[in-house]
Amino acid sequence: MTEVAIEGVRRAGPDRDLPPVRRAAVIPAGFRAGGAAAGIKASGRPDIALIAATAGPVAAAAVFTPNAFAAAPVRLSRANLATTSGDPRGGYGSARAVICTSGCANAATGVDGDRDQAAVGRLVADALGLDEVHVLHLSTGVIGTRLPLANVGSGLDSLVPGLAADDGALAAAAEALRTTDSVSKVATATVSLPGPDGRAVPVTVTGLAKGVGMIHPAMATMLSVVLTDAAIDPALLWSLLRPAAARTWDQLSVDGDTSTNDTVFVLASGASAAAAVVGGSEAAEALGAALEAVARDLARQQAADGEGATILITAQVTGARDDAAARAVARAIVSSSLFKAAAHGKDPNWGRIAGAAGNATLAGAGVLEAAGLPAEEAAARAGRPVVLDPSLLRITIADFLVFDGRQGGPVAFDRAAARAAMDAPELVVGLDLGLGSGTGEAFGCDLTEAYVIENSEYTT
């Protein structure tokens, strides 16, 4: 896989920088991986991925879909994490392996689907010589179909002997995650954490992701596995993952639909020479920033590769009353079908942006709390309209100022030049609400004829 250097990026939030990210699969110490074709997909493409810790259970944290039709792998993974930690939410615990089957979601399959997923856990446990409670599960593909267990078993028989602790093996796992993705998605950040003697030690954070359709904010909006060789307690790891997800994957929308299988796992092997991360420390801040940088870049890759998409849309909002309001406005813009269609046609129709912003509502209580609001405030504000004042609003499209409420509203601009500027791999839309210091961003893509065609015959 070609390695692409990405400049260090600033999260759209108060005074926080994220480390630079490389689009490369760099396997952290303490893990081995692999991917193979097991015959789950009729195409014969790779469809089973396995990641395993090399030395006993490791810290694990997760976020899952809130969809009422949550798939069997989601329910089983949540239960396994709860069993290993006592956390009733199933947000964190310990694990030794992550198995992903691609081509069958094992969602809406009832009791039989639960039995099938449990059987997958036993197959993995037997193949690796571990307790099935330490197996975490991912599945992706068509809803309502049964997992071909015989294929999974034979796929594991061929895959397990070849698991390797090298970058190519991790890239193979990323490839096997894909369904309608046109490319696999990987991202790696490296940060320095203190060792036992205080000297700086490099720590790796690498993520794999899939998902380019059926994606909309409600966490996790796709499948992802993030690995690190940092040493950290599972509960602390979860406390770093959840806000990072709220600012990245919860700000990602392709088509307005959330999946039954959305899951993000983070596993920390503790195999680096760094000292254990302590809550509230500079090391925790640095590791959290690396997790967020990887999540952000994966989310951007997913938006850019949205089904049928030709451009990445980034909405950047400043001047909101707080960050939660800014993120809500940004999310409304990238989720607007009207604006997504305008972006595809290179139409600088700022009215669609203004309309979407005016309809923005705050996220659900869980996301607001994860992003940092106190529980009581999050519950009170969840789903409420964002405060906007059109007389203070400014809108830019591809750096062209198109609306300035402080100067009377619409601004004369060179529409031909704006259209030309919109004809680029990424379209950046900026809004300054003029109400405070809150900032936020969101990622989406254009709405194309290809998206409609692909999803009109998805199962046929």
C-alpha positions in Angstrom: 0.0 0.0 0.0 1.2 3.5 -0.9 2.1 5.5 2.2 0.7 9.0 2.2 2.0 11.7 4.5 -0.7 13.9 6.1 0.2 17.2 7.7 -0.5 17.6 11.4 -4.1 18.8 11.8 -5.9 20.9 14.3 -9.1 19.5 15.7 -11.9 22.1 15.3 -12.0 22.7 19.0 -10.3 24.8 21.7 -6.6 24.8 21.8 -5.8 21.2 20.9 -3.4 19.9 18.3 -3.4 16.4 16.9 -0.2 14.6 15.8 0.5 13.9 12.2 -0.9 10.8 10.5 0.4 8.5 7.9 -1.9 6.5 5.7 0.0 3.3 6.3 -0.7 0.0 8.1 2.0 -0.1 10.8 1.4 -2.9 13.2 2.1 -2.0 16.9 4.1 -4.4 19.0 2.1 -7.1 20.7 -0.2 -8.0 17.8 -0.3 -10.3 14.8 -2.9 -10.2 12.0 -4.0 -11.6 8.6 -6.7 -11.7 6.1 -7.9 -14.3 3.6 -10.8 -15.4 1.3 -13.1 -17.9 3.0 -15.9 -18.0 0.4 -18.3 -15.8 2.3 -18.3 -13.3 -0.6 -19.5 -14.7 -3.9 -16.9 -12.6 -5.6 -14.1 -14.7 -4.0 -12.4 -11.5 -2.6 -10.9 -11.5 0.9 -13.6 -11.7 3.5 -12.2 -12.9 6.8 -9.8 -10.9 9.0 -8.2 -11.8 12.3 -6.2 -9.8 14.7 -4.7 -11.5 17.8 -2.7 -10.3 20.8 0.6 -12.2 21.0 0.8 -12.5 24.8 -2.4 -12.9 26.8 -5.4 -10.6 27.2 -5.0 -6.9 26.5 -7.0 -3.8 27.4 -10.0 -3.3 25.1 -12.5 -0.5 24.6 -15.4 -0.1 22.2 -18.3 2.0 21.0 -21.3 0.4 19.3 -24.3 1.3 17.2 -27.5 2.3 19.1 -29.6 0.8 16.3 -32.5 -1.3 17.7 -31.6 -4.0 15.2 -28.1 -4.3 16.6 -26.5 -7.3 15.0 -25.4 -10.5 16.8 -21.7 -9.6 16.7 -22.5 -6.3 18.4 -24.5 -8.0 21.2 -21.9 -10.7 21.7 -18.9 -8.4 21.8 -20.7 -6.1 24.3 -21.5 -9.1 26.5 -17.9 -10.4 26.3 -16.5 -7.0 27.3 -19.0 -6.8 30.2 -18.0 -10.2 31.4 -14.3 -9.5 31.5 -14.7 -6.1 33.2 -18.0 -5.9 35.1 -18.9 -2.8 33.1 -22.6 -3.2 32.5 -22.5 -1.1 29.3 -19.9 -3.4 27.7 -17.7 -0.5 26.9 -14.4 -1.9 28.0 -12.8 -5.1 29.2 -10.0 -7.4 28.0 -9.6 -9.3 24.8 -7.2 -11.5 22.9 -8.6 -11.5 19.4 -10.9 -9.6 16.9 -12.6 -11.6 14.2 -14.3 -9.9 11.2 -16.4 -11.6 8.6 -17.3 -9.6 5.5 -20.1 -10.4 3.2 -22.8 -11.2 5.8 -23.9 -8.8 8.5 -25.5 -11.5 10.7 -28.1 -8.9 11.6 -31.8 -9.4 12.1 -31.2 -13.2 12.1 -32.8 -13.9 15.5 -31.7 -16.7 17.8 -30.1 -18.6 14.9 -27.8 -15.6 14.2 -26.8 -15.5 17.9 -25.9 -19.2 17.8 -23.9 -18.7 14.6 -21.9 -15.8 16.1 -21.2 -17.8 19.3 -20.0 -20.6 17.1 -17.6 -18.2 15.4 -16.3 -17.3 18.8 -15.7 -21.0 19.6 -13.9 -21.5 16.2 -11.6 -18.6 16.9 -11.0 -19.7 20.5 -10.2 -23.3 19.4 -7.9 -22.1 16.6 -5.9 -19.8 18.8 -6.1 -21.7 22.1 -7.9 -19.1 24.2 -11.2 -18.5 26.0 -14.0 -17.5 23.7 -15.0 -14.7 26.1 -11.8 -12.9 25.0 -12.9 -12.9 21.3 -14.5 -9.7 19.9 -16.6 -9.8 16.8 -17.2 -7.7 13.7 -19.5 -8.6 10.7 -20.5 -6.6 7.7 -22.5 -7.2 4.6 -26.1 -8.0 3.7 -28.7 -7.8 6.6 -30.9 -10.9 7.2 -28.6 -13.6 5.9 -27.0 -16.4 7.8 -23.2 -16.8 8.3 -21.8 -19.8 6.4 -20.1 -21.4 9.4 -18.4 -24.0 7.3 -16.7 -21.3 5.3 -15.7 -19.4 8.4 -14.2 -22.6 9.9 -12.2 -23.5 6.8 -11.1 -19.9 6.4 -9.7 -19.8 9.9 -7.9 -23.1 9.4 -6.0 -21.6 6.5 -5.6 -18.1 8.0 -4.4 -18.8 11.6 -1.1 -20.5 10.7 -0.1 -17.5 8.6 -0.9 -14.8 11.1 2.1 -12.5 11.3 3.4 -9.5 13.3 4.2 -7.4 10.2 2.7 -4.5 8.4 1.7 -6.5 5.3 -0.4 -8.9 7.5 -2.2 -5.9 9.0 -2.8 -4.4 5.5 -4.3 -7.8 4.5 -6.7 -7.6 7.4 -7.7 -4.1 6.3 -8.3 -5.4 2.8 -10.5 -8.2 4.1 -12.8 -5.8 6.0 -14.0 -4.2 2.8 -17.4 -4.6 1.3 -18.4 -1.7 -1.1 -15.2 0.3 -0.2 -13.2 1.0 -3.3 -10.0 1.0 -1.2 -8.9 -0.2 2.2 -8.5 2.4 4.9 -5.6 2.6 7.3 -4.0 5.4 9.4 -1.1 5.5 11.8 0.2 8.1 14.3 3.3 7.9 16.5 3.6 9.7 19.8 6.2 9.9 22.5 5.2 8.7 26.0 7.5 8.6 29.1 9.2 5.4 29.9 9.8 4.1 33.5 13.0 6.2 33.7 11.2 9.3 32.3 12.9 9.1 28.8 10.6 9.4 25.8 9.5 6.2 24.2 7.7 6.0 20.8 4.2 4.5 20.9 2.3 3.5 17.8 -1.5 4.0 17.2 -2.8 2.3 14.0 -6.4 2.1 12.8 -8.2 0.1 10.1 -11.7 0.9 9.0 -14.3 0.0 6.5 -17.6 1.6 5.6 -18.7 3.9 2.8 -22.5 3.5 2.9 -25.2 3.3 5.5 -23.2 5.9 7.4 -24.6 8.7 9.6 -23.8 10.1 13.0 -24.8 7.8 15.9 -21.6 6.0 16.6 -19.8 4.2 15.3 -21.0 4.6 11.7 -18.8 1.8 10.4 -16.4 -0.8 11.5 -12.9 0.0 12.8 -10.1 -1.7 14.8 -7.5 0.6 16.4 -4.4 -1.0 17.9 -1.7 0.5 20.1 1.3 -0.8 22.0 0.6 1.7 24.9 0.0 0.3 28.4 -3.3 1.5 29.8 -6.2 0.4 32.0 -9.3 -0.6 29.9 -11.6 2.0 31.6 -9.2 4.8 30.9 -8.8 3.6 27.3 -12.6 3.8 26.9 -12.6 7.3 28.4 -10.1 8.4 25.7 -11.9 6.6 22.8 -15.4 7.9 23.5 -14.8 11.6 23.2 -12.5 11.1 20.2 -15.2 9.2 18.5 -17.8 11.9 19.3 -15.6 14.5 17.6 -14.8 12.3 14.5 -16.9 9.3 13.6 -20.0 10.9 15.1 -19.4 13.8 12.7 -19.3 11.6 9.6 -22.3 11.2 7.2 -22.6 9.6 3.8 -26.3 8.9 3.3 -28.3 9.5 6.6 -28.6 5.8 7.6 -27.0 4.2 10.6 -26.0 0.6 10.5 -27.0 -2.4 12.5 -23.3 -3.4 12.9 -21.4 -0.2 13.6 -18.5 -0.9 16.0 -15.1 0.5 16.9 -12.6 -1.5 19.0 -9.4 -0.2 20.5 -6.9 -2.7 21.8 -3.8 -1.7 23.8 -1.1 -4.4 24.1 1.2 -2.7 26.6 4.1 -4.1 24.6 6.0 -0.8 24.2 8.6 0.2 26.7 6.5 3.2 27.8 5.2 3.4 31.4 1.5 2.7 32.0 -0.7 5.7 31.1 -2.3 7.4 34.1 -5.6 9.3 33.9 -5.3 13.1 33.8 -1.6 12.9 32.8 0.2 14.5 29.9 0.7 10.9 28.6 -3.1 10.4 28.6 -3.6 13.6 26.7 -1.0 12.6 24.1 -2.4 9.1 23.6 -6.0 10.5 23.4 -4.8 13.0 20.7 -3.2 10.2 18.7 -6.4 8.1 18.9 -8.4 11.1 17.7 -6.0 11.9 14.9 -6.3 8.3 13.6 -10.1 8.3 14.0 -10.3 11.7 12.2 -8.2 10.6 9.3 -10.1 7.3 8.9 -13.4 9.2 9.0 -12.2 11.5 6.3 -11.1 8.5 4.2 -14.5 7.0 4.6 -16.3 10.2 3.6 -14.1 10.6 0.5 -14.8 7.0 -0.5 -18.6 7.3 0.1 -20.6 5.1 -2.3 -20.7 6.9 -5.6 -18.9 9.9 -4.2 -16.6 12.1 -6.3 -15.6 14.7 -3.6 -15.0 14.9 0.2 -17.1 17.6 1.9 -15.7 19.2 5.0 -17.9 21.6 7.0 -16.0 23.9 9.4 -17.9 25.9 11.9 -16.7 28.7 14.2 -18.3 31.3 16.4 -20.9 29.0 17.9 -22.1 29.3 21.6 -20.1 26.1 22.3 -18.4 23.2 20.5 -21.6 21.0 20.7 -23.5 23.6 18.8 -20.8 24.0 16.2 -20.6 20.3 15.6 -24.4 20.1 15.2 -24.3 22.8 12.5 -21.4 21.1 10.7 -23.2 17.8 10.9 -26.4 19.3 9.5 -24.6 20.6 6.5 -22.8 17.4 5.4 -26.0 15.5 6.0 -28.2 17.7 3.7 -29.2 15.8 0.6 -29.9 19.1 -1.1 -26.4 20.5 -0.4 -24.8 17.1 -1.2 -26.5 17.3 -4.7 -25.4 20.9 -5.2 -21.8 19.9 -4.3 -21.9 17.2 -6.9 -23.1 19.7 -9.5 -20.5 22.3 -8.4 -23.3 24.7 -7.7 -22.4 27.4 -5.1 -25.9 27.5 -3.8 -25.3 29.0 -0.3 -29.1 29.0 0.4 -28.9 25.2 0.9 -26.2 25.6 3.4 -28.0 28.3 5.3 -31.2 26.2 5.3 -29.3 23.2 6.6 -27.7 25.3 9.3 -31.0 26.7 10.4 -32.4 23.2 10.9 -29.5 22.0 13.0 -30.2 20.1 16.2 -27.9 19.1 19.0 -26.7 15.5 19.2 -28.2 12.8 21.5 -27.5 12.8 25.2 -25.0 10.0 24.9 -22.9 11.8 22.3 -23.1 15.1 24.1 -22.0 13.5 27.4 -19.2 11.6 25.6 -17.9 14.9 24.1 -17.6 16.5 27.5 -21.0 17.9 28.7 -22.1 17.0 32.2 -24.8 14.3 32.1 -27.6 16.6 33.4 -26.8 19.2 30.8 -26.5 16.7 28.0 -29.9 15.2 28.8 -31.5 18.7 28.9 -30.0 19.9 25.6 -30.2 16.6 23.6 -32.0 17.1 20.3 -32.7 20.8 20.9 -32.4 23.3 18.0 -29.1 25.2 17.7 -29.3 28.9 18.4 -28.5 30.9 15.2 -28.7 34.6 14.4 -28.8 35.1 10.6 -27.8 38.7 11.0 -24.4 37.5 12.4 -23.9 34.5 10.1 -21.1 34.3 7.5 -20.8 31.5 4.9 -17.9 30.7 2.6 -17.7 28.1 -0.1 -14.3 27.0 -1.3 -12.9 30.2 0.3 -15.5 32.4 -1.5 -17.5 34.6 0.9 -21.1 34.2 -0.3 -23.2 35.4 2.6 -22.5 37.9 5.3 -25.3 38.7 7.6 -23.3 41.5 9.2 -23.2 43.3 5.9 -26.9 42.7 4.9 -26.8 39.1 3.8 -26.0 37.9 0.2 -22.6 38.9 -1.1 -21.8 39.4 -4.8 -19.1 36.9 -5.9 -17.7 35.4 -9.0 -19.9 32.4 -9.5 -17.8 31.0 -12.4 -14.7 31.1 -10.3 -16.5 29.6 -7.3 -17.7 26.7 -9.5 -14.2 26.1 -10.7 -12.9 26.1 -7.1 -15.5 23.5 -6.2 -14.1 21.2 -8.8 -11.6 19.7 -6.5 -11.1 16.5 -4.4 -12.2 18.3 -1.3 -14.8 21.0 -0.9 -14.5 23.1 2.3 -17.5 25.0 3.6 -17.0 27.5 6.4 -19.6 29.1 8.7 -18.9 31.7 11.3 -22.0 32.0 13.6 -20.7 35.1 15.4 -22.1 34.0 18.7 -19.2 32.7 20.8 -16.0 30.6 20.6 -17.4 27.2 19.9 -15.9 25.3 16.9 -16.6 22.0 15.2 -16.2 20.1 11.9 -18.0 17.3 10.0 -17.2 15.2 7.0 -19.4 14.0 4.2 -19.5 13.5 0.4 -21.6 14.5 -2.6 -24.7 12.7 -3.6 -24.4 11.1 -7.1 -26.3 9.0 -9.6 -23.9 6.2 -8.8 -25.0 6.1 -5.2 -28.6 5.5 -6.3 -27.7 2.9 -8.8 -25.5 0.9 -6.4 -28.1 0.9 -3.6 -31.0 0.2 -6.0 -29.6 -3.3 -6.6 -27.5 -4.0 -3.6 -28.8 -7.6 -3.0 -29.5 -8.4 -6.7 
